[in-house]
Amino acid sequence: MEEEVKIEKLKEFNQELLEKLVDVYMRGYEDMPEYGGEGRRYARRYLRWCWDKAKDGFFIAKIGDEIVGFIVCDRDWFSKYEGKVVGAIHEFVVDKRYQGKSIGKKLMEKCLCYLSKYNDKIELWVGEKNKKAIKFYEKYGFRVVGQSGIWVRMVKDVQNEPQSSQ
């Protein structure tokens, strides 16, 4: 019997939990080290920054007691697009062992529901070679609006948009 995936807001952040998140992060980027392979030390620092910046929008996917993915949704990002402050997805990763099981879909839907309460535009940056992720984001209405180095900027307009039923 397959266990149900639960999406929940991360309520605490301690060293033990950080190490579990780093494990998920490292496994999620295993095949694309140029985007997430800076090492465990970098990942710890980056995930602490994510927690400090967006506690209210840090959601984890769990199967039983195991964290299998997470998404960091920032409703108060200081980037602008077309003169508007946008929400941002800072990090979005699913453990490689659990990819292709609709976990990313559940995390994205939770994030979009959260951010659409505060923002009418949402941005994210994705690696240019990560075609699978770019296609996934396009299904949710994100469009490419720019590029910096190996990173592609995508924006989604959520103003007056009916909720996705994907």
Secondary structure, DSSP 4 states (H G I P E B T S, - for coil): -PPPEEEEE-----HHHHHHHHHHHHHHTTT-HHHH-S-HHHHHHHHHHHHHHHGGGEEEEEETTEEEEEEEEETT---EETTEE-EEEEEEEE-GGGTTSSHHHHHHHHHHHHHTTT-SEEEEEEETT-HHHHHHHHHTT-EEEEEETTEEEEEEE-TTPPPP--
